Amino acid sequence: MKVPDLFVGKRLFVGVGKPEILGRGPTEVRGSGYVEGPIIAGDPSKFSTPDKNELGTVMCGETKNDEMKPIPFYSLFVHTYARIRSFLKVDKLLTVELIKSKIIYAEVIMAKTKNFVIPHPDKNGKKLVYACLEGPENSVYIRGRLNNTNVIDLPQVWKKLVDESTITVSLTPIGAHQDLMVKRVQDNQVVVQAKPGLPINCYYHIFAERKDIPKLVTEID
């Protein structure tokens, strides 16, 4: 059934709900509306197959209104601010100027720079900006100090996390030259050798490439 244009001068309610936030009587909010939902805006065929994983309170698809010239590019366009109070799921692409979040989970994050910002520990009102270390591999590291022993135990998780053939070790002697060298890397340990008669006292820094994910491709289209 076709009806002429419908103009609502006060409020529009569809469904049985009576949202208190829209007021009552003298406090009612003119121009407000409530729809119990679900609501489909745009092409209904995009949501024609029932799927409990895709059903939403509001579902926005491409427009099929050929009277609109040009056809809108965006299914949803927010001119000021939009707030997601609970959960945001993006299947393909999220393009924004700024994201503020306590936690972001993602498989891959592509960025021009990777910085973190924290309150400055010494200067009130200032912030401290540090950049993350970058390189042509997905690597992990450990560092520490070796004293009166010649064995560095690698983290247990490294057995399945890293490619042992990629392990590199840097040693910095403390107090005196000790002719330090890496004797072997075996059984999730790094064995260090020093000049006979000298106790080992050094800092170490160990890197390794992850093997649980594909190698990093550094040149892409």
C-alpha positions in Angstrom: 0.0 0.0 0.0 1.3 3.4 -1.0 0.7 6.4 1.2 1.6 10.0 0.8 4.4 11.6 2.7 4.1 11.2 6.4 5.0 14.2 8.5 5.4 13.8 12.3 5.4 17.1 14.1 6.1 15.7 17.6 7.3 12.2 18.1 7.2 8.9 16.2 6.9 5.5 18.1 6.9 2.1 16.3 6.6 -0.9 18.7 5.5 -1.3 22.2 8.4 0.3 24.0 8.1 3.6 25.8 11.7 4.9 26.3 11.8 7.2 29.4 14.7 9.1 28.0 12.4 10.8 25.5 10.3 12.3 28.2 6.6 12.4 29.0 4.0 15.2 28.8 5.6 18.6 29.3 9.1 17.0 29.3 8.7 15.1 26.0 11.4 15.7 23.4 9.9 17.1 20.2 11.2 15.5 17.0 12.3 12.4 18.7 11.5 8.9 17.7 11.6 5.3 18.8 11.6 2.1 16.7 11.6 -1.2 18.3 13.6 -2.7 15.4 15.3 -4.3 13.7 15.6 -1.6 11.2 16.9 -1.9 7.6 18.1 1.2 5.8 19.1 0.8 2.1 19.1 -2.3 0.0 17.0 -5.0 1.7 18.6 -7.8 -0.3 21.8 -7.4 1.6 20.0 -8.8 4.6 17.6 -11.2 2.9 19.0 -14.4 4.4 18.4 -14.9 8.1 21.7 -15.1 9.9 21.9 -14.8 13.6 25.5 -13.6 13.3 24.5 -10.7 11.1 21.2 -9.6 12.5 21.5 -6.1 14.1 19.2 -3.5 15.6 20.1 -1.3 12.7 21.4 -2.7 9.4 22.6 -0.3 6.7 23.1 -1.4 3.2 23.7 0.2 -0.2 20.9 2.5 -1.4 18.7 1.3 -4.2 16.9 4.6 -4.6 17.7 5.7 -8.2 16.0 9.0 -7.6 19.1 10.0 -5.5 21.7 11.6 -7.7 24.5 10.9 -7.1 23.8 7.6 -5.2 25.3 8.0 -1.7 28.7 6.4 -1.3 28.4 5.6 2.4 25.8 3.3 4.0 26.1 5.3 7.2 27.4 8.9 7.5 27.9 10.6 10.8 28.7 14.3 10.6 29.6 14.9 14.2 30.3 12.2 16.8 29.3 8.5 17.0 29.7 6.5 20.2 29.9 2.8 20.5 29.4 2.0 24.1 29.8 -1.8 24.0 31.5 -3.4 21.0 32.6 -2.4 17.5 33.2 -5.0 14.8 34.7 -4.0 11.5 34.9 -6.8 8.8 36.8 -5.0 6.1 38.1 -1.5 6.6 38.1 1.2 9.2 39.3 4.6 8.2 39.3 7.3 10.9 41.3 10.3 11.9 41.7 9.2 15.5 41.0 6.2 17.6 40.9 6.4 21.4 40.6 3.0 23.1 41.8 1.1 26.2 42.4 -2.1 24.3 42.5 -2.9 20.5 42.6 -6.5 19.3 43.7 -7.1 15.7 45.6 -9.7 13.7 47.6 -7.1 11.8 47.9 -3.4 12.3 49.3 -1.4 9.3 50.6 2.1 10.3 53.0 4.7 9.1 54.4 5.1 12.6 53.8 3.1 15.8 54.0 5.4 18.8 52.8 5.3 22.4 52.0 8.3 24.5 52.1 8.4 28.3 52.0 11.2 30.9 55.5 12.7 31.3 57.1 11.2 34.5 59.0 14.5 35.3 57.0 17.4 33.7 53.5 18.1 34.8 51.1 18.7 31.9 53.5 17.2 29.4 53.3 13.9 27.6 56.0 11.5 26.6 56.0 10.1 23.0 58.1 7.1 22.2 58.2 5.2 18.9 58.3 1.4 18.6 61.4 -0.3 17.2 60.9 -1.3 13.5 62.6 -3.9 11.3 62.0 -6.3 8.4 60.8 -9.2 10.5 58.4 -10.3 13.2 60.8 -10.8 16.0 60.9 -11.1 19.8 63.7 -10.4 22.2 64.9 -11.0 25.8 67.6 -9.1 27.6 69.3 -9.4 31.0 72.5 -9.9 32.9 74.7 -13.1 33.1 76.8 -13.3 36.3 78.9 -16.3 37.5 77.2 -18.7 35.1 77.7 -19.5 31.4 74.2 -20.5 30.5 71.3 -18.3 29.5 68.0 -20.1 29.7 65.6 -19.0 26.9 61.9 -18.6 27.7 60.1 -22.0 27.5 57.6 -20.6 25.1 60.4 -19.9 22.5 60.5 -23.6 21.7 57.3 -23.3 19.6 57.4 -19.5 19.1 60.7 -18.8 17.4 62.9 -20.3 14.6 66.0 -21.3 16.5 68.2 -20.8 13.4 67.4 -17.0 13.6 68.6 -16.5 17.2 71.3 -13.8 17.5 73.0 -12.9 20.8 74.8 -9.7 21.8 77.1 -9.8 24.8 78.5 -6.8 26.7 81.2 -7.5 29.3 81.0 -5.7 32.6 84.1 -4.6 34.5 86.8 -6.2 32.4 87.3 -7.8 29.0 86.5 -11.4 29.2 86.9 -12.6 25.6 83.2 -13.5 25.6 81.7 -15.7 22.8 78.6 -17.7 22.2 79.7 -21.4 22.3 76.4 -22.8 21.2 72.7 -22.4 21.1 71.0 -25.7 21.9 68.1 -27.1 23.8 66.6 -23.7 24.4 69.8 -22.4 26.0 72.6 -20.1 25.0 76.0 -21.3 26.3 78.6 -18.6 26.7 82.3 -19.1 26.9 84.9 -16.7 28.4 88.6 -16.5 28.9 89.8 -19.2 31.2 90.1 -18.1 34.8 87.7 -15.1 34.4 84.2 -15.1 35.9 81.5 -14.2 33.4 79.8 -10.9 34.1 77.9 -9.4 31.2 74.7 -8.0 29.8 73.0 -9.9 27.0 70.4 -9.1 24.3 68.9 -11.9 22.3 66.6 -11.6 19.2 64.8 -14.3 17.3 62.2 -14.4 14.5 58.8 -15.8 15.2 57.8 -19.0 13.4 54.2 -19.2 14.4 53.2 -16.7 11.7 54.2 -16.2 8.1 57.4 -14.3 7.4 56.9 -10.5 7.0 56.5 -9.3 3.5 58.2 -6.0 3.4 57.3 -4.8 -0.1 53.6 -4.8 -1.1 51.4 -3.1 -3.7 
